[in-house]
Amino acid sequence: MRVVFATLPVKAHLNTVIPLAWALQSAGHEVLLTGDWGPERDSTRYIEAAGLNAVPLGGEGDVSPVRPGEHNESDFLAMDPDERDEGRWVGFREAVRFMYRQVYAPESEVGRQGALLRNLVAFTGSWRPDLLLWDALVFPAPVAARLCGAAHARIVWGMDTIGMLRDRIRTDLDERRAASAEDVEDPCAEWLRPLLDPYGLDFTEETLLGQWSVDLCRPHPYRSHGTTVPMRRIPFGGATELVPWLREKPARPRVVLTLGTTREEIHRRTLAFPLRDFLDAAAELDADLLTTMSADRMSALGRLPDNVRPIGYVPFGLLLPTCSAIVHNGGRGTFSAAAGFRVPQVIVPQPMWDEMVTARQVTGYGAGLALDPAGLEGATVCKALVRVLDDPGFRAGAHRLYVDTMSDPAPTDCVARLEQLTTLHRA
């Protein structure tokens, strides 16, 4: 069968789906991944470097909805349902509405610039895929799937906040309709109208949430909405040389500090982390601290302690097997990679999606510690790191998390299920 991945042009999102694309391609299916819809084509080249075929969708400029602009701040999609903060739900709802009606709507100023919907419809209409797997934030994809008759499913790479939002909206809608004799419009139908009306389509639940979801976010305290295909997330971060020091057993504990390449690539800045203060405090550690921040960021810090080694970007699959702990910002990809290699974690959450929930999940397993970023001092981070390194209980917790992470099937073991669902749903 023919399969299209409708992806965001962001490496962190591409890294999530590339192992599944390999699995489908290895099973004999034709696979294409959508690339940049701006002029730089960075993600297109990244897809090709992974041995997969890419189709750039044209457009002008970068209109990725995860980049902050006039409509949002860097944490505009961050949610923590446990806080029961209705203000956050209202803000998230408005951000999703904006993406539908402004970022992706073909007649809006940004929508005309990116032209993602029209280009995706044109491409899928000519290539005729059997299955369209779409990033949970690529909202035009199910419209294109309906028009070409393809089965379609979401790729859920984090907490299914959009599914949770839909449940809240449906509950509110049912209550309002029960209390009123007049017809009450579904807000989600109003959001999708600019994408559906040009093609004469009506609103359906599947256009909002897919016919099913591929859940790459387990274990997670919040399950994905509707029918799901659970799938183990395979750590992937590109290809590089396995240099000698990565093959050797370290003489003393090795710790990696990463603050998120996505934040630097998308938002042009990183978390307000007490970096210089932490590095100075870590100078007294009997451990080697590896940092993955960009060369520019590290060079601006001046002379570093002798036990601090800037290494730039190294795929976690090569780096983590020899590490005793990781300090990071709570990104789901980093969390999953650390879980897959039984590495205890120290998390300083950087709100972008579900980082606060992920941090609590790590502490719940006893697989590490979470710190409040507000007013955080480097010495506090260093003390937490010493605890994680010295207490064997954290390694035991990391093993428990590893066992649960490995309980879901690998991408290669999910191909048959995707084939079955495609046959069931394909028009």
C-alpha positions in Angstrom: 0.0 0.0 0.0 1.0 3.7 -0.3 1.5 5.5 2.9 2.0 9.3 3.5 3.3 10.8 6.7 2.0 14.4 7.1 4.7 15.7 9.4 5.6 19.0 11.0 8.9 20.3 9.7 10.6 19.9 13.0 13.3 17.4 13.8 11.9 16.3 17.1 8.6 15.4 15.4 10.3 13.7 12.5 12.5 11.6 14.8 9.3 10.3 16.4 7.9 8.8 13.1 11.0 7.9 11.1 11.3 4.4 12.7 7.7 3.6 11.9 8.3 4.8 8.3 11.3 2.5 8.1 9.1 -0.4 9.4 6.4 0.2 6.7 9.0 0.6 4.0 10.8 -2.6 5.0 7.5 -4.4 4.9 7.2 -3.5 1.2 5.0 -0.5 1.3 5.6 2.8 -0.6 6.3 5.5 1.9 6.6 9.3 1.6 7.0 12.0 4.3 6.0 15.6 3.7 8.8 18.1 4.2 9.1 21.8 4.6 6.4 24.0 3.2 8.8 26.9 3.4 11.8 27.8 1.2 14.6 26.3 3.4 13.8 22.7 2.9 15.7 21.6 6.1 13.3 18.9 7.0 13.2 17.6 3.4 16.9 17.0 3.5 16.7 15.5 6.9 14.1 13.0 5.7 16.3 12.1 2.7 19.3 11.6 5.0 17.3 9.0 6.9 16.9 7.0 3.7 13.3 7.9 3.1 11.6 9.8 0.3 10.3 13.3 1.0 7.7 15.5 -0.8 8.1 19.3 -0.1 4.8 21.0 -0.1 5.9 24.5 -1.2 4.6 27.7 0.2 6.5 30.8 1.3 8.1 31.2 4.7 7.7 29.1 7.8 4.2 28.8 9.1 4.7 25.9 11.5 2.1 26.3 14.3 4.6 25.3 17.0 6.7 28.5 16.3 5.7 31.4 18.5 4.4 34.5 16.9 1.8 37.1 17.4 -0.7 34.4 18.3 1.2 32.7 21.1 4.1 32.5 23.5 6.6 29.6 23.7 4.4 27.8 26.2 1.0 28.5 24.5 0.3 24.7 24.1 1.5 23.6 27.5 -1.1 21.9 29.7 -1.2 20.2 33.1 -4.6 18.8 33.6 -3.9 17.9 37.2 -3.8 21.6 38.1 -7.5 22.0 37.1 -6.7 25.5 35.8 -9.7 26.5 33.7 -7.7 29.5 32.4 -5.1 27.2 30.8 -7.9 25.2 29.1 -9.4 28.4 27.7 -6.0 29.5 26.4 -5.3 26.1 24.9 -8.7 26.1 23.2 -8.1 29.5 21.7 -4.6 28.5 20.5 -6.1 25.4 18.7 -8.9 27.5 17.3 -6.3 30.0 15.9 -4.4 27.2 14.2 -7.5 26.0 12.4 -8.8 29.3 11.4 -5.6 31.3 10.8 -2.5 29.1 10.4 -4.1 26.4 8.3 -7.2 28.1 6.8 -6.5 28.4 3.0 -8.1 31.9 2.8 -6.3 33.4 5.8 -3.2 35.5 5.3 -0.9 32.9 6.9 -2.8 30.0 5.2 -2.4 31.5 1.8 1.3 32.0 2.5 1.9 28.4 3.5 -0.7 26.8 1.2 -0.4 23.6 3.2 -4.0 22.4 2.8 -4.2 23.1 -0.9 -0.8 21.6 -1.7 -1.5 18.5 0.5 -4.9 18.0 -1.2 -3.3 18.3 -4.6 -0.5 15.9 -3.8 -2.7 13.2 -2.2 -5.2 13.6 -5.0 -2.6 12.7 -7.6 -0.5 10.1 -5.6 -3.6 8.4 -4.1 -2.3 7.0 -0.8 -4.0 4.2 0.9 -3.1 5.5 4.4 -2.3 9.0 5.7 -0.6 9.1 9.1 -0.7 12.7 10.4 1.1 14.5 13.1 -1.4 15.5 15.8 -0.8 19.2 14.9 -1.1 18.9 11.1 -4.9 19.6 11.1 -5.3 19.8 7.3 -4.3 16.1 6.8 -7.7 14.5 7.5 -9.3 16.8 5.1 -6.9 15.7 2.4 -7.5 12.0 3.4 -11.3 12.3 3.1 -11.0 13.8 -0.4 -8.7 11.1 -1.8 -10.3 8.2 0.1 -7.3 7.3 2.2 -7.6 5.8 5.7 -6.1 8.2 8.2 -4.8 8.2 11.7 -3.1 10.6 14.1 0.4 10.2 15.4 0.1 10.9 19.1 3.6 11.9 20.3 2.7 13.4 23.7 -0.3 13.8 26.0 -3.5 13.7 23.9 -4.5 17.2 25.0 -6.6 17.8 21.9 -8.6 14.6 22.6 -9.1 15.7 26.2 -10.2 19.2 25.0 -12.7 17.6 22.7 -14.2 15.5 25.5 -14.6 18.7 27.6 -16.2 20.5 24.7 -18.6 17.6 24.0 -19.6 17.6 27.7 -20.3 21.3 27.7 -22.1 21.1 24.4 -24.4 18.3 25.7 -25.2 20.4 28.8 -26.0 23.5 26.8 -28.1 21.6 24.3 -30.1 20.0 27.1 -30.7 23.4 28.7 -31.7 25.2 25.4 -34.5 24.6 22.9 -32.4 26.2 20.2 -29.7 24.5 18.2 -26.2 25.1 19.7 -23.4 24.9 17.2 -20.4 22.6 17.9 -17.4 24.9 18.4 -15.1 22.4 16.7 -17.3 22.4 13.6 -16.9 26.2 13.5 -13.1 25.8 13.8 -12.9 23.4 10.8 -15.4 25.2 8.6 -12.6 27.2 6.7 -10.9 23.9 5.9 -14.0 22.0 5.0 -16.2 24.5 3.1 -13.9 24.9 0.1 -14.3 21.2 -0.6 -18.0 20.8 0.3 -17.3 18.6 3.3 -19.2 18.4 6.6 -17.7 18.2 10.1 -17.1 14.7 11.5 -15.3 13.5 14.7 -12.8 11.7 12.5 -11.8 15.0 10.8 -10.9 16.2 14.2 -9.3 13.2 15.9 -8.6 10.7 13.1 -10.1 7.3 12.4 -7.7 5.9 15.0 -4.4 7.0 16.7 -0.9 5.6 16.7 0.1 6.1 20.4 3.8 6.6 20.8 3.4 8.2 24.2 3.1 5.2 26.5 3.4 4.8 29.4 1.5 8.0 30.1 -0.9 8.8 32.9 -3.5 10.0 30.4 -4.6 7.5 27.7 -5.1 8.6 24.1 -8.6 9.3 22.8 -10.5 6.6 20.9 -9.1 3.5 19.1 -5.3 3.4 19.5 -2.5 1.3 18.2 0.1 1.4 21.0 3.7 1.5 19.7 7.0 1.7 21.4 8.9 4.9 20.7 12.4 4.0 19.2 15.1 6.6 20.0 16.2 8.1 16.8 18.2 11.3 16.3 19.9 11.0 13.0 23.1 9.2 12.0 26.6 9.9 13.2 29.9 8.3 13.7 30.4 6.0 16.7 33.6 7.7 17.9 36.0 5.7 20.2 35.1 7.5 23.5 31.4 6.5 23.0 32.5 2.8 22.8 34.6 2.9 25.9 33.4 2.3 29.5 33.8 5.6 31.3 36.3 5.7 34.2 33.7 7.5 36.4 30.0 8.3 36.2 29.0 10.1 33.0 26.1 12.6 33.0 24.5 14.4 30.1 22.9 17.8 30.2 20.5 18.7 27.4 18.0 21.6 27.4 16.2 20.7 24.2 17.3 21.2 20.6 13.7 21.9 19.6 13.6 25.0 21.8 16.8 26.3 20.2 15.7 25.5 16.7 12.1 26.7 17.0 12.1 29.4 19.6 15.8 30.6 19.2 16.3 30.3 22.9 16.5 27.8 25.7 15.0 27.4 29.1 15.8 29.9 31.8 18.1 27.3 33.3 20.9 28.4 35.7 23.5 27.0 33.3 26.7 28.8 34.4 25.8 28.5 38.0 25.1 24.7 37.6 28.3 24.1 35.7 30.3 25.9 38.4 28.6 23.8 41.1 29.2 20.6 39.1 33.0 21.3 39.0 33.1 19.5 42.4 31.4 16.4 41.2 33.3 13.2 40.8 31.6 12.7 37.4 32.0 13.8 33.8 29.3 16.2 32.6 28.6 16.2 28.9 26.6 19.1 27.5 24.7 19.0 24.2 24.0 22.7 23.7 25.1 24.5 20.6 28.7 25.7 20.3 27.6 29.3 20.3 25.7 28.9 23.6 28.7 27.1 25.2 31.4 29.5 23.9 29.5 32.4 25.4 30.0 30.9 28.9 33.8 31.3 28.8 36.1 28.8 30.5 34.4 25.7 31.7 35.3 23.4 34.6 37.7 20.6 33.7 35.0 17.9 34.1 32.6 19.6 31.7 32.8 18.5 28.1 30.7 20.2 25.3 29.9 17.6 22.7 27.2 19.3 20.7 24.4 17.1 19.3 24.9 13.3 19.6 22.0 10.9 19.1 20.7 9.5 22.4 21.0 6.0 21.0 24.8 6.4 21.0 25.1 8.6 24.0 22.9 7.2 26.8 24.1 3.6 27.0 27.2 4.8 28.9 25.5 7.5 31.0 24.6 7.2 34.7 22.1 10.1 34.7 20.6 12.8 32.5 19.5 16.3 33.3 16.9 17.6 30.9 13.8 19.8 30.3 11.1 17.2 30.3 10.6 16.7 26.6 8.8 13.4 25.8 11.4 12.3 23.3 14.3 12.7 25.9 12.2 11.1 28.6 11.5 8.1 26.4 15.1 7.7 25.3 16.3 7.8 28.9 13.6 5.3 29.9 14.7 3.0 27.1 18.2 2.9 28.4 17.4 2.7 32.1 19.0 6.1 32.8 17.8 8.0 35.9 16.6 11.5 35.2 16.7 15.0 36.7 14.0 17.1 35.1 13.7 20.9 35.1 10.3 21.2 33.2 10.2 23.6 30.3 6.5 24.1 29.5 5.8 23.4 25.9 3.3 20.6 25.9 3.2 18.0 28.8 6.5 18.5 30.5 5.0 19.0 33.9 3.1 15.7 33.7 6.2 13.9 32.4 8.2 15.2 35.4 5.7 13.9 37.8 5.7 10.6 36.0 9.4 10.2 36.5 9.1 10.8 40.2 6.1 8.5 40.4 8.2 5.6 39.1 11.1 6.6 41.4 13.2 7.0 38.3 14.5 10.5 39.1 13.8 13.9 40.5 11.8 16.9 39.3 12.7 20.5 40.2 10.6 23.7 40.0 12.3 26.0 37.5 11.1 29.2 39.3 14.1 30.7 41.1 16.1 27.6 40.6 19.8 27.7 41.6 22.6 25.7 40.1 23.6 24.3 43.4 20.0 22.8 43.8 20.3 21.1 40.5 23.7 19.7 41.5 22.4 18.4 44.8 19.6 16.6 43.0 22.0 15.1 40.6 24.2 13.8 43.4 21.2 12.1 45.0 20.3 10.4 41.7 23.8 9.2 41.2 24.4 8.0 44.7 21.0 6.4 45.6 20.6 2.9 43.9 16.8 3.3 44.3 16.7 5.6 41.4 18.3 3.0 39.1 15.7 0.5 40.3 13.0 3.1 39.5 14.5 3.6 36.0 14.4 -0.2 35.5 10.6 -0.2 36.4 10.0 2.5 33.9 12.1 0.6 31.3 10.0 -2.5 31.8 6.7 -0.6 31.2 8.2 1.2 28.2 9.3 -2.0 26.6 5.9 -3.7 27.1 4.5 -2.1 23.9 5.3 -3.5 20.5 8.1 -2.1 18.3 7.1 -0.4 15.0 7.8 -3.6 13.0 5.3 -5.5 15.1 2.6 -2.9 14.4 2.6 -3.0 10.6 0.1 -5.8 10.3 -2.4 -4.0 12.5 -2.0 -0.8 10.5 -2.6 -2.8 7.3 -5.8 -4.2 8.9 -7.1 -0.8 9.9 -6.3 0.7 6.5 -8.4 -2.0 4.8 -11.2 -1.4 7.2 -11.3 2.4 6.8 -10.1 3.1 3.3 -12.9 4.4 1.1 
